[in-house]
Amino acid sequence: MVHLVVLCKLQAHVTQERLEELARKARIQLLKIPEVLQVRAGKRIENDNAYPYFYSVDVESLEKLAMYRDDPNQVKFVEEVIKPNTRERLEMVYELEPNKDVRYS
């Protein structure tokens, strides 16, 4: 299993209400993608955290991750929701089942 985490620094205009909307939209739009098994999204609880917003997805394999990244719903989400509201993103990919070949899960 593969876990993608995206940490985001926000544009100055993003209010708390907008931040909550970003989390809702992540769950709504990204769960439309067949390869996505789970979506999480939320806001920081510690003010010294440099990334006030995150979203993450779980997929079965690196192949499914590539399919996720090419999916029109993901592209639309990034273009219409993420880019207008963030100034920086950090993406990290993790393996959730050590010793399993994530290429073919």
BELGIBEL-V839549 format. One record per residue. N is the residue number from 1. RES is the residue in three letters. SS is DSSP state (H for helix, E for strand, - for the rest). PHI is phi in radians with two decimals (NA if undefined). Layout:
BEGIN
n:N res:RES ss:SS phi:PHI
n:N res:RES ss:SS phi:PHI
END
This chain:
BEGIN
n:1 res:MET ss:- phi:NA
n:2 res:VAL ss:E phi:-2.07
n:3 res:HIS ss:E phi:-2.10
n:4 res:LEU ss:E phi:-1.76
n:5 res:VAL ss:E phi:-2.06
n:6 res:VAL ss:E phi:-2.11
n:7 res:LEU ss:E phi:-1.76
n:8 res:CYS ss:E phi:-2.26
n:9 res:LYS ss:E phi:-1.66
n:10 res:LEU ss:E phi:-1.70
n:11 res:GLN ss:- phi:-1.17
n:12 res:ALA ss:- phi:-1.09
n:13 res:HIS ss:- phi:-1.36
n:14 res:VAL ss:- phi:-1.37
n:15 res:THR ss:- phi:-1.54
n:16 res:GLN ss:H phi:-1.06
n:17 res:GLU ss:H phi:-1.12
n:18 res:ARG ss:H phi:-1.16
n:19 res:LEU ss:H phi:-1.06
n:20 res:GLU ss:H phi:-1.14
n:21 res:GLU ss:H phi:-1.14
n:22 res:LEU ss:H phi:-1.04
n:23 res:ALA ss:H phi:-1.13
n:24 res:ARG ss:H phi:-1.09
n:25 res:LYS ss:H phi:-1.12
n:26 res:ALA ss:H phi:-1.04
n:27 res:ARG ss:H phi:-1.13
n:28 res:ILE ss:H phi:-1.19
n:29 res:GLN ss:H phi:-1.32
n:30 res:LEU ss:H phi:-1.35
n:31 res:LEU ss:- phi:-1.28
n:32 res:LYS ss:- phi:-1.30
n:33 res:ILE ss:- phi:-1.46
n:34 res:PRO ss:- phi:-1.00
n:35 res:GLU ss:- phi:-1.30
n:36 res:VAL ss:- phi:-1.41
n:37 res:LEU ss:- phi:-1.61
n:38 res:GLN ss:E phi:-2.70
n:39 res:VAL ss:E phi:-2.21
n:40 res:ARG ss:E phi:-2.25
n:41 res:ALA ss:E phi:-2.69
n:42 res:GLY ss:E phi:-3.05
n:43 res:LYS ss:E phi:-2.08
n:44 res:ARG ss:- phi:-1.16
n:45 res:ILE ss:- phi:-2.02
n:46 res:GLU ss:- phi:-1.95
n:47 res:ASN ss:- phi:-1.13
n:48 res:ASP ss:- phi:-1.46
n:49 res:ASN ss:- phi:-1.28
n:50 res:ALA ss:- phi:-1.25
n:51 res:TYR ss:- phi:-2.01
n:52 res:PRO ss:- phi:-1.30
n:53 res:TYR ss:E phi:-2.43
n:54 res:PHE ss:E phi:-2.49
n:55 res:TYR ss:E phi:-2.49
n:56 res:SER ss:E phi:-2.55
n:57 res:VAL ss:E phi:-2.37
n:58 res:ASP ss:E phi:-1.94
n:59 res:VAL ss:E phi:-2.35
n:60 res:GLU ss:- phi:-1.32
n:61 res:SER ss:- phi:-2.75
n:62 res:LEU ss:H phi:-1.13
n:63 res:GLU ss:H phi:-1.07
n:64 res:LYS ss:H phi:-1.19
n:65 res:LEU ss:H phi:-1.11
n:66 res:ALA ss:H phi:-1.09
n:67 res:MET ss:H phi:-1.14
n:68 res:TYR ss:H phi:-1.02
n:69 res:ARG ss:H phi:-1.11
n:70 res:ASP ss:H phi:-1.56
n:71 res:ASP ss:- phi:-1.15
n:72 res:PRO ss:H phi:-1.00
n:73 res:ASN ss:H phi:-1.15
n:74 res:GLN ss:H phi:-1.21
n:75 res:VAL ss:H phi:-1.05
n:76 res:LYS ss:H phi:-1.10
n:77 res:PHE ss:H phi:-1.03
n:78 res:VAL ss:H phi:-1.13
n:79 res:GLU ss:H phi:-1.21
n:80 res:GLU ss:H phi:-1.69
n:81 res:VAL ss:H phi:-1.96
n:82 res:ILE ss:H phi:-1.30
n:83 res:LYS ss:H phi:-1.01
n:84 res:PRO ss:H phi:-1.20
n:85 res:ASN ss:H phi:-2.00
n:86 res:THR ss:E phi:-2.13
n:87 res:ARG ss:E phi:-1.99
n:88 res:GLU ss:E phi:-2.77
n:89 res:ARG ss:E phi:-2.32
n:90 res:LEU ss:E phi:-2.18
n:91 res:GLU ss:E phi:-1.87
n:92 res:MET ss:E phi:-2.36
n:93 res:VAL ss:E phi:-2.08
n:94 res:TYR ss:E phi:-2.21
n:95 res:GLU ss:E phi:-1.63
n:96 res:LEU ss:- phi:-1.65
n:97 res:GLU ss:- phi:-2.20
n:98 res:PRO ss:- phi:-0.93
n:99 res:ASN ss:- phi:1.27
n:100 res:LYS ss:- phi:-1.91
n:101 res:ASP ss:- phi:-1.32
n:102 res:VAL ss:- phi:-1.23
n:103 res:ARG ss:- phi:-1.18
n:104 res:TYR ss:- phi:-2.20
n:105 res:SER ss:- phi:-0.91
END
